[in-house]
Amino acid sequence: MKFEINEQTVSDGETVSALWFEAKEICQLRQERLPARSPNDVLVRTLYSGISRGTESLIFRGEVPESEFERMRGPHMEGTFPFPIKYGYAAVGQIEAGPEELVGKKVFALHPHQDRFILPVDQVTPLPDMLPPRRAVLAANMETALNIVWDAGIQPGDRVAVFGAGVVGSLVAYLSSRIVGTETVLVDLDTKRQGLAADLGLTFSEADRLDGEFDVLVNATASAGALQNAIAHAGVEAKIVEASWYGDRPVTISLGGSFHSKRLSLVSSQVGSIPPSRRARWSYARRMAKALDLLLDVKLDRLISGETTFSELPAAYARILSTQDTLCHRIRY
């Protein structure tokens, strides 16, 4: 692994620091000039950002397939796949300049790791008054989890199994368990995740000890083994939701046995699109605002597994991604 900090600055304008992936497993801080701000823009000083471990790991390793280069472009990403690119989508900051009524407000934005940035007003979402900015870095993960629950169509009384006690899987199980009458179990190979489940008020099962059949099963592990386990525990006409993204890795599963006789549904979920059943009433802005509202529970702080200062990020980035205990790693500015 290599890292370096680029000290070069622009002398004739205000500069900011941003994290760039320069090549496979190489990142650095670049100095950039802020663009001119229009009357409908806001200047945001970043307080925290969050590392999306699954997606950012694939990008850092250069594992985005060429067929997905355009679809994988994040909001306000710069550069081109595979490298060099500026990527990330979980920034929390305070508005320093813009419309008078917004100055001073704390906001969330889908923006790469950068210490200050300018965005149009409609691309930042004010935090609820009771939501601490340090927890709001989970907003993009909660938005994904909410979309998965919608795609899964979980109903009161359903038996639900969620495979993968990472951030997204844990949030899916958290939301599912709060639907009246559901029986939700969070499944993982790592027995240490039982403590996380308990802290979130969730039932936990080791993957090889899961018992019974379920109405809805969600795979958030990016593991073919977990997907096969989900198929094995699906009841008749159950729905299996694949919420993982595998990048350029092939996945092999068996669709023999009872897959057809049980008339199982295997569907994908991706946060880039609002489900058709919601699309007429829900905008992306409404969905993000709701994701922030859903983060008010203090128990969700348990999903923040560490913190690093922005200046130390290039040196720490590879370690953060490779540590199996990492959930959401927070960057402090």
C-alpha positions in Angstrom: 0.0 0.0 0.0 1.3 3.5 -0.8 0.1 6.9 0.2 1.3 10.5 -0.1 0.1 14.0 0.7 0.3 16.5 -2.1 1.3 19.8 -0.6 0.9 21.8 -3.9 -1.6 24.7 -3.5 -3.2 27.2 -5.9 -1.9 30.7 -5.1 -4.5 32.8 -6.8 -7.7 31.5 -5.1 -9.1 29.7 -2.0 -8.1 26.1 -1.9 -9.5 23.0 -0.2 -8.3 19.5 0.4 -9.9 16.4 -1.1 -9.1 12.7 -1.0 -8.3 11.2 -4.4 -7.8 7.5 -5.4 -4.8 7.9 -7.7 -4.3 4.3 -8.7 -5.0 0.9 -7.4 -4.7 1.0 -3.5 -3.0 4.4 -3.7 -4.7 7.6 -2.3 -3.6 11.1 -1.5 -4.9 14.5 -0.5 -5.0 17.0 -3.3 -5.3 20.7 -3.0 -8.1 22.1 -5.3 -9.6 25.6 -6.0 -13.2 26.2 -4.9 -15.4 27.1 -7.9 -17.3 30.4 -7.9 -20.4 30.3 -5.8 -23.7 31.4 -7.4 -26.7 32.9 -5.3 -28.3 29.5 -5.2 -25.2 27.7 -3.9 -24.1 27.1 -0.4 -20.5 26.8 0.9 -20.2 23.9 3.4 -17.5 23.4 5.9 -17.2 19.6 6.5 -17.5 18.4 10.1 -17.5 14.6 9.4 -17.7 12.2 6.6 -18.2 8.4 6.6 -16.4 5.7 4.7 -18.8 3.4 2.8 -16.6 0.3 3.3 -18.1 -2.0 0.8 -18.4 0.3 -2.2 -15.2 2.2 -1.4 -13.2 -1.0 -1.1 -14.2 -2.1 -4.6 -13.3 1.3 -6.0 -10.0 1.5 -4.1 -9.0 -1.9 -5.5 -10.1 -1.0 -9.0 -12.8 -3.6 -9.1 -15.5 -1.6 -10.8 -16.3 -3.3 -14.1 -16.1 -1.2 -17.2 -19.8 -1.9 -17.9 -20.7 0.0 -14.7 -18.4 3.0 -15.1 -21.3 5.4 -15.8 -23.9 3.9 -13.4 -21.3 3.9 -10.6 -20.5 7.6 -10.8 -21.4 9.1 -7.5 -22.9 12.5 -7.0 -20.1 15.2 -7.4 -17.5 12.5 -8.1 -14.6 13.9 -10.2 -12.2 12.0 -12.4 -13.0 8.8 -14.4 -13.0 5.1 -13.5 -10.9 3.3 -12.8 -8.4 6.0 -11.7 -7.9 8.8 -10.7 -11.2 9.6 -9.0 -12.5 11.6 -6.1 -15.3 9.5 -4.5 -17.4 9.3 -1.4 -21.0 10.1 -0.5 -21.5 10.7 3.2 -20.5 14.3 4.2 -21.9 16.2 7.1 -21.1 19.9 7.5 -22.2 23.4 8.4 -23.2 26.0 5.9 -20.8 29.0 6.0 -22.2 31.0 3.1 -25.3 31.0 1.0 -29.0 32.1 1.5 -29.2 34.0 4.8 -31.8 31.6 6.3 -29.4 28.6 5.8 -26.2 30.0 7.1 -25.1 28.1 10.2 -27.3 25.1 9.6 -25.9 21.6 9.8 -26.5 19.6 6.6 -25.9 16.2 5.0 -24.7 15.9 1.4 -23.7 13.1 -1.0 -20.2 14.5 -1.5 -16.7 13.0 -1.6 -14.3 13.3 1.3 -13.3 17.0 1.2 -12.9 19.7 3.9 -15.1 22.4 2.2 -17.3 22.3 -0.8 -19.9 24.2 -2.8 -23.3 22.7 -3.8 -26.6 23.9 -5.0 -29.1 24.5 -2.2 -31.3 21.6 -3.3 -28.4 19.2 -3.0 -28.0 19.5 0.8 -30.4 18.3 3.4 -30.7 20.0 6.8 -30.3 17.7 9.8 -33.2 17.3 12.2 -32.6 19.5 15.3 -32.1 16.4 17.6 -29.7 14.5 15.3 -26.0 14.8 16.2 -23.8 15.6 13.2 -21.4 12.8 14.2 -24.2 10.2 13.7 -25.6 11.7 10.5 -22.7 10.1 8.6 -24.9 7.0 8.5 -27.5 8.8 6.4 -26.5 7.3 3.1 -26.5 3.8 4.6 -29.9 4.4 6.2 -31.3 5.6 2.9 -30.0 2.4 1.3 -31.6 0.3 4.1 -34.9 2.1 3.7 -34.9 1.4 0.0 -34.1 -2.3 0.6 -37.0 -2.6 3.0 -39.3 -1.1 0.4 -38.0 -3.4 -2.3 -38.4 -6.4 0.1 -42.1 -5.5 0.7 -41.8 -6.5 4.4 -45.3 -6.7 6.0 -46.5 -7.0 9.6 -46.1 -10.6 10.8 -43.4 -11.6 8.3 -40.5 -13.8 9.3 -37.5 -11.9 8.0 -33.8 -13.0 7.9 -31.1 -10.5 7.1 -27.7 -11.9 6.2 -24.8 -9.7 7.0 -24.3 -7.7 10.2 -22.5 -4.8 8.5 -23.9 -1.3 8.5 -26.5 -1.8 5.8 -27.6 -5.3 6.9 -27.9 -4.1 10.5 -29.9 -1.1 9.5 -32.2 -3.3 7.4 -32.8 -5.6 10.3 -33.3 -2.6 12.6 -36.0 -1.1 10.4 -37.6 -4.5 9.8 -37.8 -5.3 13.5 -39.8 -2.1 14.0 -42.6 -3.2 11.6 -45.4 -4.5 13.9 -45.4 -8.2 14.3 -42.3 -9.1 12.3 -39.9 -11.7 13.5 -36.6 -10.5 12.3 -33.2 -12.2 12.8 -29.8 -10.8 11.9 -27.5 -13.5 10.5 -23.7 -13.5 10.4 -20.7 -15.8 10.3 -18.9 -13.7 12.9 -20.1 -14.5 16.4 -18.7 -11.2 17.7 -21.6 -9.5 15.8 -24.0 -10.9 18.4 -23.1 -8.1 20.7 -23.9 -5.5 18.0 -27.2 -7.2 17.4 -28.0 -7.1 21.1 -27.1 -3.4 21.4 -29.5 -2.7 18.5 -32.3 -4.8 20.1 -32.1 -7.5 17.4 -32.3 -11.3 17.5 -29.0 -12.8 16.2 -28.2 -16.2 14.6 -24.9 -17.6 13.5 -25.1 -18.5 9.8 -24.7 -22.2 10.3 -27.3 -22.3 13.1 -30.1 -20.5 11.4 -33.4 -22.5 11.8 -36.7 -22.5 10.0 -38.2 -20.9 6.9 -38.7 -17.2 6.2 -41.1 -15.1 4.2 -38.4 -12.4 3.3 -34.7 -12.9 3.2 -32.1 -10.1 2.5 -28.5 -10.7 1.6 -26.2 -7.8 2.5 -22.9 -9.8 2.6 -21.6 -9.7 -0.9 -21.1 -13.4 -0.4 -22.5 -16.2 -2.6 -22.5 -18.5 0.4 -24.9 -16.3 2.3 -27.1 -16.0 -0.8 -27.2 -19.8 -1.0 -28.1 -20.0 2.7 -30.9 -17.5 2.1 -32.3 -19.7 -0.7 -32.1 -22.8 1.6 -34.2 -21.1 4.3 -36.8 -19.5 2.0 -40.4 -20.6 2.4 -42.8 -21.3 -0.4 -43.1 -18.2 -2.7 -40.7 -16.3 -0.4 -38.8 -13.3 -1.7 -35.0 -13.1 -1.6 -33.5 -9.7 -2.0 -29.9 -9.4 -3.1 -28.7 -6.1 -1.7 -25.0 -6.6 -2.2 -22.9 -5.4 -5.1 -20.1 -7.7 -6.2 -18.2 -5.4 -8.6 -16.5 -7.5 -11.2 -16.5 -10.8 -9.2 -18.5 -13.7 -10.7 -21.0 -15.3 -8.3 -22.0 -19.0 -8.5 -25.2 -20.3 -6.8 -27.3 -23.5 -7.2 -30.8 -23.0 -8.4 -31.6 -26.7 -8.3 -33.3 -28.5 -5.5 -36.5 -26.8 -4.3 -35.8 -23.3 -5.9 -38.4 -23.8 -8.7 -40.9 -26.0 -6.8 -41.1 -23.3 -4.1 -41.6 -20.6 -6.7 -39.0 -18.4 -5.1 -38.4 -14.8 -6.1 -34.8 -13.5 -6.3 -34.7 -9.7 -6.9 -32.0 -7.0 -6.6 -32.2 -3.8 -4.7 -30.2 -0.7 -5.5 -30.5 2.7 -3.9 -30.1 4.5 -7.3 -33.8 4.0 -8.1 -36.9 4.4 -5.9 -39.1 1.4 -6.1 -42.0 1.7 -8.7 -44.6 1.4 -5.9 -43.2 4.5 -4.2 -42.0 6.5 -7.2 -45.2 8.6 -7.7 -45.0 10.0 -4.1 -41.4 9.8 -3.0 -38.6 12.0 -4.4 -34.9 11.5 -3.6 -35.1 14.5 -1.3 -38.0 13.1 0.6 -36.3 9.8 1.0 -33.1 11.4 2.3 -35.0 13.5 4.8 -36.7 10.4 6.1 -33.4 8.6 6.4 -32.1 11.4 8.6 -35.3 11.2 10.7 -34.7 7.5 11.2 -31.3 8.1 12.7 -32.6 9.8 15.9 -32.2 6.6 17.9 -29.0 6.9 20.1 -28.5 3.1 19.8 -27.4 3.6 16.2 -24.1 5.2 17.4 -23.1 1.6 17.9 -22.6 1.4 14.1 -19.7 3.9 14.2 -16.7 1.7 14.8 -13.8 4.2 14.7 -12.7 7.7 13.8 -9.7 9.2 12.0 -8.8 12.8 11.4 -8.9 13.9 7.7 -5.2 14.8 7.6 -4.4 11.2 8.6 -6.8 9.6 6.1 -4.4 8.7 3.3 -2.1 6.8 5.7 -5.0 5.0 7.4 -7.3 4.4 4.5 -6.1 0.9 3.4 -6.1 -0.3 7.1 -9.6 1.0 7.6 -11.0 -1.0 4.7 -9.1 -4.2 5.5 -10.1 -4.4 9.2 -13.0 -6.9 9.5 -14.3 -5.2 12.6 -14.9 -1.9 10.7 -18.5 -0.9 10.4 -18.9 2.8 9.6 -15.6 4.6 10.0 -16.0 8.3 10.7 -13.6 11.0 9.4 -13.3 14.1 11.6 -12.4 17.4 10.0 
